Amino acid sequence: MRMLAPAMGALFVGIGVVLRGARLNWFMGIRTPWTLLSEEVWDRTHDLGSRLFIVSGGLAVLGALAEGWLVLALIVAPVMMSAIYLVYYSYSEYQRLAVGTG
């Protein structure tokens, strides 16, 4: 697990870098119904997603220094929490823009 943590961290950082440049499409990226309906929601969600995945990658690399169950927690938990939050974020941004308060 200790050898896997830096590799997973690098993968998450790479995903974060790629997300920053992703343009609206149906094949890659954070493809919730709300990001696909609005280019502004897409851009905002991917900007935040990029930062969250880079931070998650850094935490995964730190997992190599941890012991026991903490190794797995530092790899899996940040990515799962980021993914769940991004679904909520894309919905809330779409709602905010649809109501016209944004």
Residue pairs with C-beta under 8 A, 6 or more apart in sequence:
1 63
1 71
1 72
1 75
2 63
2 64
2 71
3 64
4 75
5 60
5 61
5 62
5 63
5 64
5 66
5 71
5 74
5 75
6 60
6 61
6 64
8 57
8 60
8 63
8 75
9 57
9 58
9 59
9 60
9 61
9 62
9 63
9 64
9 75
10 57
10 61
11 57
12 53
12 54
12 56
12 57
12 60
12 79
13 53
13 54
13 57
13 58
14 57
15 53
15 57
16 49
16 50
16 51
16 52
16 53
16 54
16 56
16 57
17 50
17 54
18 28
19 29
19 30
19 46
19 49
19 50
19 53
20 46
20 47
20 50
22 28
22 29
22 46
23 42
24 35
24 36
24 39
24 42
26 36
29 35
29 42
29 46
30 42
30 45
30 46
30 49
30 86
30 90
32 45
32 86
32 87
32 90
32 91
34 41
34 45
34 90
34 91
34 93
34 94
35 41
35 42
35 45
35 46
35 90
35 94
36 42
37 94
38 93
38 94
38 97
40 93
40 97
41 90
41 93
41 94
41 97
44 89
44 93
45 86
45 89
45 90
45 93
48 86
48 89
49 82
49 86
52 78
52 82
52 85
52 86
53 79
53 82
55 78
55 82
56 78
56 79
56 82
59 74
59 75
59 78
60 74
60 75
60 78
60 79
62 74
63 70
63 71
63 72
63 73
63 74
63 75
64 71
66 73
66 74
93 102
96 102
